[in-house]
Amino acid sequence: MEKSIEKLFDLTGKVAIVTGGAMGIGKGIAYRLAEAGANIVIVDIVDPKIAKKTLLEINKESNKSIYLQADLRDIKNLSKIIDFTINELGDLNILVNNAGIYNYCAVTELTEELWDNTLNLNLKAVAFLSKLAVNKMIEKKHGGRIINISSIDSIKPTGKLSQYDASKGGVSMLTKAFAKEVGKYGINVNDVAPGGINTPGIRKIAGPHLSLIQIIEMKAQSKQFIKSLPLKRMGEPEDIGNAVLFLASDAANYITGTTLVVDGGFLIM
């Protein structure tokens, strides 16, 4: 018998890990999954005070959300995240690999440190945390969902983001590779490719090396960018949260190895 719309999107009792979930896109994802009833472990490196504020916003009557401070670039921390989730919430059904860094840098100025820092967080952590999640889901024999946050830059580079583009291109292919191997265990693996999303702190996102003049120029470019978009607006964290909820739900039972682009029409410009 087919499920009702309400049941299709009901995540009550499900346990989800959202990396980078204390702010921005991650917060939008955690909020939407919690709203659907999921219990959430937010993994982030931010000040616990920021995470506590997010928890106050996303905790609902139907769910429990908790915070774990961890640096995903240190691979030794990844098994601790899985163990913490199982110990605190008893299961793992959904992993959302959202944490990432995004620093503008011309290829002529690219450093090994920036390359390693970006790839370690944006790609290596995704691969090895997903591996651990898959093993736990197989052990539990209930299937699951892995949803990676890639980027439209994995499809069309926008410039001065070579290390970021390489990492997100890797995430997109990693998604397909995992999906091909773990589907037989009832585990669906997909990625969401956001376009321009309104998140706090343009200086933090673009990098501390930017001057005030460069930031003003970026804001002017942003206004022009919005005018050129078919939907005439930047995306919001909730737009990505909605896409992740869909892929985490039973409505996406027959979808795996797919990139869901959420870009306001950027790629058709």
C-alpha positions as CSV (number, residue, x, y, z in Angstrom):
1,M,0.0,0.0,0.0
2,E,1.3,3.4,-0.9
3,K,2.3,5.8,1.9
4,S,0.6,9.1,2.4
5,I,2.6,12.3,1.7
6,E,2.8,12.9,5.4
7,K,4.3,9.4,6.0
8,L,6.7,9.7,3.1
9,F,8.5,12.6,4.7
10,D,8.2,11.4,8.3
11,L,11.7,10.8,9.8
12,T,10.4,10.2,13.4
13,G,12.9,7.9,15.2
14,K,15.6,8.3,12.6
15,V,19.1,9.3,13.7
16,A,21.1,11.7,11.5
17,I,24.6,13.1,11.6
18,V,25.0,16.6,10.0
19,T,28.5,17.8,9.8
20,G,29.1,21.5,9.8
21,G,25.5,21.7,11.2
22,A,25.8,24.6,13.6
23,M,25.6,27.4,11.0
24,G,24.6,28.3,7.4
25,I,23.6,25.5,5.1
26,G,24.3,22.9,7.7
27,K,21.9,24.6,10.1
28,G,19.2,24.7,7.4
29,I,19.7,21.0,6.9
30,A,19.6,20.1,10.5
31,Y,16.5,22.2,11.1
32,R,14.5,20.6,8.3
33,L,15.5,17.1,9.3
34,A,14.6,17.8,12.9
35,E,11.3,19.3,11.8
36,A,10.6,15.9,10.1
37,G,11.2,14.2,13.4
38,A,14.8,13.0,13.1
39,N,17.2,13.0,16.1
40,I,20.3,15.0,15.1
41,V,24.0,14.9,16.0
42,I,25.5,18.2,14.9
43,V,29.2,17.9,14.3
44,D,31.1,21.1,14.0
45,I,34.3,22.9,15.1
46,V,32.6,26.1,16.1
47,D,32.3,27.6,19.5
48,P,29.8,25.5,21.6
49,K,27.9,28.7,22.4
50,I,27.0,29.0,18.7
51,A,26.0,25.4,18.5
52,K,23.9,25.7,21.7
53,K,21.9,28.5,20.0
54,T,21.3,26.3,17.0
55,L,20.2,23.4,19.2
56,L,17.7,25.7,20.9
57,E,16.2,26.5,17.5
58,I,16.1,23.0,16.0
59,N,15.0,20.9,19.0
60,K,11.4,20.0,18.5
61,E,8.9,18.1,20.6
62,S,9.3,15.1,18.3
63,N,13.1,14.9,18.3
64,K,16.4,15.3,20.2
65,S,19.4,17.2,18.9
66,I,22.9,17.2,20.4
67,Y,26.2,18.7,19.6
68,L,29.7,17.2,19.2
69,Q,32.7,19.5,18.7
70,A,35.2,17.7,16.4
71,D,37.7,18.6,13.7
72,L,36.9,16.4,10.7
73,R,40.4,17.0,9.2
74,D,41.8,14.7,11.9
75,I,40.8,11.2,10.7
76,K,41.1,9.8,14.2
77,N,38.1,11.8,15.2
78,L,35.8,10.1,12.7
79,S,35.2,6.8,14.5
80,K,34.5,8.9,17.7
81,I,31.7,10.6,15.9
82,I,30.0,7.3,14.9
83,D,30.5,5.9,18.4
84,F,29.2,9.1,20.0
85,T,26.1,8.9,17.8
86,I,25.3,5.3,18.6
87,N,26.0,5.7,22.4
88,E,23.9,8.9,22.7
89,L,21.0,8.2,20.2
90,G,21.2,4.4,19.7
91,D,21.4,4.2,15.9
92,L,22.5,5.8,12.6
93,N,20.2,6.1,9.6
94,I,21.3,9.3,7.8
95,L,24.7,10.9,7.3
96,V,24.9,14.4,5.8
97,N,28.4,15.3,4.8
98,N,28.1,19.1,4.7
99,A,31.2,20.5,6.4
100,G,33.6,22.2,4.1
101,I,35.9,25.2,3.5
102,Y,35.8,27.7,0.7
103,N,38.7,30.0,0.1
104,Y,39.3,32.1,-3.0
105,C,42.8,31.6,-4.4
106,A,44.2,32.1,-7.9
107,V,46.0,29.0,-9.2
108,T,49.1,31.1,-9.5
109,E,49.0,31.6,-5.7
110,L,47.8,28.1,-4.7
111,T,49.8,26.6,-1.8
112,E,50.2,23.0,-0.6
113,E,48.8,24.0,2.8
114,L,45.6,25.4,1.3
115,W,45.3,22.4,-1.0
116,D,45.7,19.8,1.8
117,N,43.5,21.7,4.2
118,T,40.7,21.9,1.6
119,L,40.9,18.3,0.4
120,N,41.3,16.8,3.8
121,L,38.0,18.4,5.0
122,N,36.0,18.6,1.8
123,L,36.9,15.1,0.4
124,K,38.9,12.9,2.7
125,A,36.7,13.3,5.7
126,V,33.6,12.7,3.5
127,A,35.1,9.4,2.2
128,F,36.2,8.0,5.6
129,L,33.2,9.1,7.6
130,S,30.9,7.7,4.9
131,K,32.9,4.4,5.1
132,L,32.3,4.2,8.8
133,A,28.6,5.1,8.5
134,V,28.1,2.4,5.8
135,N,29.7,-0.2,8.0
136,K,27.4,0.7,10.9
137,M,24.3,0.7,8.6
138,I,25.3,-2.7,7.3
139,E,25.8,-4.0,10.8
140,K,22.4,-2.7,11.8
141,K,20.8,-4.3,8.7
142,H,18.4,-1.5,8.1
143,G,19.8,0.4,5.2
144,G,20.3,4.2,5.3
145,R,21.0,7.4,3.5
146,I,24.2,9.2,2.8
147,I,23.8,12.7,1.4
148,N,26.9,14.7,0.4
149,I,26.9,18.4,-0.2
150,S,28.9,19.0,-3.3
151,S,28.6,22.2,-5.4
152,I,27.8,23.5,-8.8
153,D,31.6,24.1,-9.0
154,S,31.9,20.4,-9.3
155,I,30.2,20.9,-12.7
156,K,31.2,24.4,-13.8
157,P,34.2,26.1,-12.2
158,T,33.6,29.7,-11.4
159,G,37.2,30.8,-11.0
160,K,39.9,31.1,-8.3
161,L,38.6,28.0,-6.5
162,S,40.7,25.3,-8.0
163,Q,41.3,23.4,-4.8
164,Y,37.6,23.7,-3.8
165,D,36.5,22.6,-7.3
166,A,38.7,19.6,-7.2
167,S,37.4,18.6,-3.8
168,K,33.8,19.0,-4.8
169,G,34.3,17.2,-8.1
170,G,35.8,14.4,-6.0
171,V,32.7,14.4,-3.7
172,S,30.4,14.1,-6.7
173,M,32.3,11.1,-8.1
174,L,32.7,9.6,-4.7
175,T,28.9,9.7,-4.3
176,K,28.5,7.6,-7.5
177,A,31.2,5.1,-6.5
178,F,29.7,4.6,-3.0
179,A,26.2,4.3,-4.5
180,K,27.2,1.6,-6.9
181,E,28.7,-0.5,-4.1
182,V,26.3,-0.1,-1.2
183,G,22.9,-0.1,-2.9
184,K,22.7,-3.9,-2.3
185,Y,22.6,-3.1,1.5
186,G,19.6,-0.7,1.1
187,I,21.9,2.3,1.4
188,N,21.1,5.2,-1.0
189,V,24.0,7.7,-1.6
190,N,23.3,11.0,-3.4
191,D,24.7,14.5,-3.4
192,V,23.2,18.0,-3.5
193,A,25.0,20.7,-5.5
194,P,24.1,24.1,-4.2
195,G,24.6,27.3,-6.2
196,G,24.9,30.7,-4.5
197,I,23.5,30.5,-1.0
198,N,23.1,33.2,1.6
199,T,25.3,32.2,4.5
200,P,26.7,34.4,7.3
201,G,30.1,36.1,7.0
202,I,31.3,36.9,3.5
203,R,34.8,37.6,4.9
204,K,34.9,34.2,6.6
205,I,33.7,32.4,3.5
206,A,36.0,34.2,1.1
207,G,39.1,34.2,3.3
208,P,40.7,36.6,5.7
209,H,43.2,37.9,3.1
210,L,40.5,40.0,1.3
211,S,40.7,43.7,1.5
212,L,37.7,46.0,2.1
213,I,37.8,47.0,-1.6
214,Q,37.8,43.4,-2.7
215,I,34.8,42.7,-0.4
216,I,32.9,45.7,-1.9
217,E,33.7,44.4,-5.4
218,M,32.4,41.0,-4.5
219,K,29.1,42.4,-3.2
220,A,28.7,44.4,-6.4
221,Q,29.4,41.2,-8.4
222,S,26.8,39.4,-6.2
223,K,24.1,41.9,-7.1
224,Q,24.9,41.4,-10.8
225,F,24.9,37.7,-10.4
226,I,21.4,37.7,-8.8
227,K,20.0,39.8,-11.7
228,S,21.3,37.2,-14.1
229,L,19.7,34.2,-12.3
230,P,16.5,32.8,-13.8
231,L,14.9,32.8,-10.3
232,K,16.3,36.3,-9.5
233,R,17.4,35.5,-5.9
234,M,20.1,33.9,-4.0
235,G,19.4,30.5,-2.4
236,E,18.7,30.2,1.4
237,P,20.0,27.4,3.7
238,E,16.4,26.1,3.9
239,D,16.5,25.5,0.1
240,I,19.3,23.0,0.6
241,G,17.5,21.7,3.7
242,N,14.5,20.9,1.6
243,A,16.5,19.0,-1.0
244,V,18.3,17.0,1.7
245,L,15.0,16.2,3.4
246,F,13.7,14.8,0.1
247,L,16.7,12.6,-0.4
248,A,16.6,11.4,3.2
249,S,12.9,10.5,2.9
250,D,11.0,7.6,1.5
251,A,10.0,9.8,-1.4
252,A,13.6,9.2,-2.7
253,N,13.6,5.4,-2.2
254,Y,14.5,4.7,-5.8
255,I,17.1,7.5,-6.2
256,T,20.8,6.8,-5.7
257,G,24.1,7.9,-7.3
258,T,22.5,11.2,-8.4
259,T,23.4,14.9,-8.1
260,L,20.5,17.1,-7.2
261,V,21.4,20.7,-8.4
262,V,19.9,23.5,-6.3
263,D,21.2,26.6,-8.0
264,G,18.3,28.9,-9.0
265,G,19.0,28.1,-12.7
266,F,22.7,29.1,-12.7
267,L,23.8,26.2,-14.8
268,I,21.4,27.1,-17.7
269,M,22.7,30.6,-18.0
